[in-house]
Amino acid sequence: MKLYKVTFLNHGRVYSLYARRVASSSLWGFTEVADLQFDVNDGVVIDPTEERLRDEFGDTQVLHLPMQSVIRIEEVERKGQSAIRDAATGESVVMAFPLPRRADT
């Protein structure tokens, strides 16, 4: 089954996520992205970016993206890391939860 990495601009941020279906939308000027793929982590370590994307798009059946917001669509062999980055700097906007610091350092 095909897998696509979809990179798009949304509110000054660049999102990269994975989907099984990408097509021209029935809505004129939009790209249809469906069957979004998220990592399923049952362990202790959770990727905060993946968690945020799942919170935002987890219940989405079909995502209709304006064509001008789509930066790139790649057909890939396997799923990589999803990302949310600042469009201007390229820095990740989702940070891992900070670890507690020792008082003596």
N, CA and C of each residue as an Amber inpcrd file, in Angstrom:
protein
   315
   0.8420000  -1.1780000   0.0000000   0.0000000   0.0000000   0.0000000
   0.8890000   1.2450000   0.0000000   0.5330000   2.2360000  -0.7780000
   1.3290000   3.4480000  -0.9180000   1.2800000   4.2910000   0.3500000
   2.3760000   5.0180000   0.5880000   2.4710000   5.9210000   1.7250000
   3.0450000   7.2430000   1.2260000   2.4290000   8.3490000   1.6500000
   2.8420000   9.6700000   1.2110000   3.2370000  10.5370000   2.4050000
   4.3000000  11.2950000   2.2190000   4.6740000  12.3320000   3.1770000
   4.1670000  13.6430000   2.5940000   3.2830000  14.3100000   3.3210000
   2.6610000  15.5450000   2.8630000   3.1940000  16.6930000   3.7220000
   3.7920000  17.6770000   3.0670000   4.3310000  18.8480000   3.7570000
   3.5340000  20.0580000   3.3010000   2.9870000  20.8050000   4.2760000
   2.1400000  21.9430000   3.9330000   2.2960000  23.0630000   4.9470000
   1.9270000  24.2690000   4.5240000   2.0160000  25.4630000   5.3500000
   0.6590000  25.7370000   5.9870000   0.6720000  26.0230000   7.3060000
  -0.5630000  26.2860000   8.0350000  -0.2670000  27.2760000   9.1640000
  -0.8000000  28.5000000   9.0840000  -0.6340000  29.5290000  10.1140000
   0.8260000  29.7680000  10.4810000   1.6880000  29.9290000   9.4880000
   3.0890000  30.2380000   9.7310000   3.9320000  29.0580000  10.1750000
   3.3730000  27.8720000  10.0860000   4.1000000  26.6680000  10.4690000
   4.0840000  25.6760000   9.3130000   5.1470000  24.9050000   9.2170000
   5.2460000  23.8720000   8.1960000   4.9770000  22.5300000   8.8620000
   3.9250000  21.8660000   8.4100000   3.5420000  20.5590000   8.9370000
   4.0210000  19.4790000   7.9780000   4.5300000  18.3890000   8.5180000
   4.8420000  17.1940000   7.7250000   4.1330000  16.0290000   8.3810000
   3.2530000  15.3890000   7.6290000   2.5610000  14.2210000   8.1550000
   2.4360000  13.1690000   7.0710000   1.9860000  11.9910000   7.4470000
   1.9470000  10.8440000   6.5420000   0.5130000  10.3950000   6.3260000
   0.2280000   9.9730000   5.0850000  -1.1220000   9.5500000   4.7200000
  -1.0500000   8.4360000   3.6870000  -2.0930000   7.6490000   3.6350000
  -2.1890000   6.5590000   2.6550000  -2.8200000   6.9950000   1.3430000
  -3.6250000   8.0870000   1.3750000  -4.2790000   8.5340000   0.1480000
  -4.0980000  10.0300000  -0.0490000  -3.7110000  10.4040000  -1.2640000
  -3.6210000  11.8100000  -1.6670000  -4.2190000  11.9080000  -3.0660000
  -5.1010000  12.8860000  -3.2630000  -5.7640000  13.0300000  -4.5670000
  -6.2570000  14.4600000  -4.7280000  -6.6740000  14.7880000  -5.9440000
  -7.3520000  16.0640000  -6.1740000  -8.6880000  16.0030000  -5.4650000
  -9.0230000  17.0430000  -4.7620000 -10.2650000  17.0890000  -4.0100000
 -11.4440000  17.3850000  -4.9270000 -12.6240000  16.9850000  -4.4960000
 -13.8390000  17.3620000  -5.2240000 -14.1440000  18.8480000  -5.0060000
 -13.4840000  19.4550000  -4.0190000 -13.5840000  20.8900000  -3.7950000
 -12.5420000  21.5660000  -4.6730000 -12.9530000  22.4390000  -5.5400000
 -12.0480000  23.0620000  -6.4960000 -10.9230000  23.8040000  -5.7750000
  -9.6630000  23.5480000  -6.1830000  -8.5070000  24.2350000  -5.6260000
  -7.9210000  23.5980000  -4.3790000  -8.3880000  22.4130000  -4.0340000
  -7.9140000  21.7460000  -2.8220000  -7.2930000  20.3890000  -3.1490000
  -6.3870000  19.9420000  -2.2710000  -5.8000000  18.6060000  -2.3500000
  -6.3770000  17.7910000  -1.2060000  -6.8210000  16.6010000  -1.5010000
  -7.4430000  15.7250000  -0.5140000  -6.3860000  14.7780000   0.0680000
  -6.2850000  14.7580000   1.3860000  -5.3470000  13.8910000   2.0940000
  -6.1620000  13.0590000   3.0760000  -6.0640000  11.7300000   2.9680000
  -6.8860000  10.8510000   3.8050000  -6.0630000   9.6920000   4.3570000
  -6.6460000   8.9980000   5.2960000  -6.0040000   7.8700000   5.9830000
  -4.6720000   8.3030000   6.5830000  -4.7380000   9.3380000   7.4330000
  -3.5390000   9.8460000   8.0870000  -2.9310000   8.7620000   8.9670000
  -1.6060000   8.7060000   8.9930000  -0.8880000   7.6670000   9.7190000
  -0.1560000   8.2860000  10.9130000  -0.4050000   7.7260000  12.0920000
   0.2510000   8.1690000  13.3150000   0.8970000   6.9750000  13.9900000
   2.0180000   7.2250000  14.6780000   2.6620000   6.1630000  15.4450000
   1.7610000   5.7970000  16.6110000   1.7030000   4.5250000  16.9110000
   0.9500000   4.0540000  18.0670000   1.9750000   3.6040000  19.0950000
   2.1310000   4.4220000  20.1320000   3.1120000   4.1150000  21.1760000
   2.4010000   3.6560000  22.4290000   2.6750000   2.4240000  22.8270000
   2.1160000   1.9020000  24.0620000   3.1160000   2.0100000  25.2040000
   4.3320000   2.4480000  24.8900000   5.3810000   2.5040000  25.8940000
   5.3720000   3.8140000  26.6640000   6.4360000   4.0240000  27.4150000
   6.5700000   5.1950000  28.2580000   6.9860000   6.4270000  27.4410000
   7.8420000   6.2420000  26.4330000   8.3430000   7.3580000  25.6460000
   7.3240000   7.7400000  24.5760000   6.9400000   9.0120000  24.5820000
   5.9600000   9.5200000  23.6190000   6.5770000  10.6930000  22.8870000
   6.4820000  10.6790000  21.5520000   6.9760000  11.7830000  20.7390000
   5.9750000  12.9320000  20.8620000   6.3740000  14.1000000  21.4090000
   5.4180000  15.1980000  21.5990000   4.8480000  15.7380000  20.2940000
   5.6300000  15.7150000  19.2180000   5.1260000  16.1890000  17.9340000
   4.0380000  15.2580000  17.4190000   4.3080000  13.9630000  17.4740000
   3.3220000  12.9760000  17.0300000   2.0470000  13.0850000  17.8610000
   2.1960000  13.3020000  19.1570000   1.0450000  13.4480000  20.0520000
   0.2280000  14.6880000  19.6860000   0.9030000  15.7960000  19.3950000
   0.1940000  17.0260000  19.0230000  -0.5420000  16.8620000  17.6960000
   0.1100000  16.2250000  16.7040000  -0.5470000  15.9910000  15.4190000
  -1.7480000  15.0630000  15.5820000  -1.6120000  14.0570000  16.4070000
  -2.7280000  13.1350000  16.6530000  -3.8800000  13.8660000  17.3330000
  -3.5550000  14.7810000  18.2730000  -4.6020000  15.5700000  18.9280000
  -5.3230000  16.4640000  17.9260000  -4.5650000  17.0590000  17.0040000
  -5.1410000  18.0020000  16.0400000  -5.8700000  17.3010000  14.8970000
  -5.3180000  16.1860000  14.3950000  -5.8620000  15.5480000  13.1970000
  -6.3570000  14.1190000  13.4110000  -6.3210000  13.6220000  14.6320000
  -6.6550000  12.2240000  14.8980000  -8.0560000  11.8110000  14.4840000
  -9.0120000  12.7170000  14.5860000 -10.3980000  12.4040000  14.2250000
 -10.7360000  12.8290000  12.7970000  -9.7440000  13.2830000  12.0460000
  -9.9590000  13.7710000  10.6880000 -10.0850000  12.6070000   9.7190000
 -11.1890000  12.5550000   9.0030000 -11.3710000  11.5130000   7.9950000
 -10.6770000  11.9000000   6.7020000 -10.8950000  13.1360000   6.2540000
 -10.2740000  13.6450000   5.0380000  -9.8500000  15.0850000   5.3040000
  -8.6010000  15.3830000   4.9770000  -8.0690000  16.7270000   5.1280000
  -8.0390000  17.3670000   3.7440000  -8.7060000  18.5000000   3.5820000
  -8.7210000  19.2190000   2.3080000  -7.7910000  20.4160000   2.4600000
  -6.6440000  20.3700000   1.8090000  -5.6470000  21.4330000   1.8970000
  -5.7300000  22.3250000   0.6640000  -5.7080000  23.6470000   0.8500000
  -5.6470000  24.5260000  -0.3170000  -4.3730000  24.2090000  -1.1080000
  -4.4950000  24.1310000  -2.4340000  -3.3390000  23.7420000  -3.2570000
  -2.1380000  24.6480000  -3.0160000  -2.3630000  25.9420000  -2.7840000
  -1.2380000  26.8520000  -2.6060000  -0.5240000  26.6530000  -1.2670000
  -1.1240000  25.9160000  -0.3250000  -0.4570000  25.6660000   0.9510000
   0.4160000  24.4060000   0.9100000   0.2230000  23.5640000  -0.0970000
   0.9920000  22.3220000  -0.1990000   2.3940000  22.6500000  -0.7170000
   3.3930000  22.2620000   0.0660000   4.7830000  22.4870000  -0.3150000
   5.3100000  21.3040000  -1.1070000   5.0110000  20.1010000  -0.6340000
   5.5510000  18.9020000  -1.2750000   4.7230000  17.6900000  -0.8840000
   4.5990000  16.7670000  -1.8320000   4.0030000  15.4570000  -1.5710000
   4.9930000  14.4250000  -2.0860000   5.4490000  13.5570000  -1.2040000
   6.4270000  12.5390000  -1.5690000   5.8370000  11.1470000  -1.3480000
   6.0480000  10.2520000  -2.2880000   5.7000000   8.8480000  -2.0610000
   6.9290000   8.2170000  -1.4190000   6.7650000   7.6290000  -0.2320000
   7.8930000   7.1140000   0.5360000   7.7320000   5.6200000   0.8110000
   8.8500000   4.9810000   1.1390000   8.8630000   3.5460000   1.4520000
   8.2770000   3.2660000   2.8330000   8.6650000   4.1160000   3.8250000
   8.2050000   3.8840000   5.2030000   8.0190000   5.2250000   5.9080000
   7.2800000   5.1830000   6.9780000   6.9760000   6.3930000   7.7280000
   8.2060000   6.8630000   8.4890000   8.4510000   8.1620000   8.4000000
   9.5100000   8.7970000   9.1770000   8.8800000   9.5930000  10.3050000
   9.6270000  10.5420000  10.8100000   9.1400000  11.3610000  11.9060000
   8.2890000  12.5100000  11.3740000   7.1120000  12.6690000  11.9370000
   6.2530000  13.8090000  11.6030000   6.8430000  15.0510000  12.2450000
   6.4930000  16.2260000  11.7170000   7.0890000  17.4510000  12.2510000
   6.1440000  18.6260000  12.1370000   6.3550000  19.5790000  13.0450000
   5.7270000  20.8950000  12.9660000   6.8620000  21.8730000  13.1840000
   7.1390000  22.6940000  12.1640000   8.2660000  23.6280000  12.2390000
   7.7940000  25.0540000  11.9530000   8.5290000  26.0070000  12.5010000
   8.2730000  27.3990000  12.2070000   8.6760000  27.6630000  10.7600000
   7.8240000  28.3020000   9.9880000   8.0940000  28.5200000   8.5640000
   9.2940000  29.4350000   8.3380000   9.5120000  30.4100000   9.2030000
  10.5930000  31.3690000   9.0130000  11.9510000  30.8160000   9.4360000
  11.9930000  30.1120000  10.5740000  13.2830000  29.6630000  11.1160000
  13.5720000  28.1970000  10.8560000  12.5380000  27.4060000  10.6210000
  12.7210000  25.9670000  10.4380000  12.8580000  25.2050000  11.7400000
  12.7660000  25.8990000  12.8800000  12.8930000  25.2470000  14.1760000
  11.5930000  24.5690000  14.5640000  11.7360000  23.4700000  15.2830000
  10.5730000  22.7370000  15.7720000   9.7830000  23.6230000  16.7210000
   8.4610000  23.6130000  16.6040000   7.6280000  24.4030000  17.5060000
   7.0520000  23.5510000  18.6240000   7.2780000  22.2530000  18.5700000
   6.8390000  21.3540000  19.6380000   8.0950000  20.8600000  20.3330000
   8.2050000  21.1920000  21.5940000   9.3780000  20.8050000  22.3650000
   9.0300000  19.6690000  23.3060000  10.0220000  18.8510000  23.5800000
   9.8350000  17.7770000  24.5550000   9.6260000  18.3950000  25.9360000
   8.9280000  17.6750000  26.7950000   8.6900000  18.1330000  28.1560000
  10.0310000  18.2620000  28.8560000  10.3300000  19.4060000  29.4870000
  11.6420000  19.5860000  30.1050000  11.8460000  18.6490000  31.2790000
  13.0650000  18.1590000  31.4040000  13.4120000  17.2800000  32.5130000
  13.6990000  18.1260000  33.7420000  13.3980000  17.6160000  34.9400000
  13.6970000  18.3900000  36.1470000  15.1980000  18.5500000  36.3310000
  15.5900000  19.7140000  36.8170000  17.0040000  19.9770000  37.0600000
  17.2920000  19.8020000  38.5320000  18.5060000  19.3590000  38.7940000
  18.9270000  19.1850000  40.1760000  19.2110000  20.5560000  40.7810000
  18.9320000  20.7280000  42.0490000  19.1130000  22.0140000  42.7170000
  20.5830000  22.3630000  42.9040000  21.4890000  21.3750000  42.9370000
  22.9060000  21.6420000  43.1940000  23.7000000  21.9620000  41.9270000
  23.0570000  22.0670000  40.7580000  23.7880000  22.3810000  39.5300000
  23.5630000  23.8010000  39.0950000
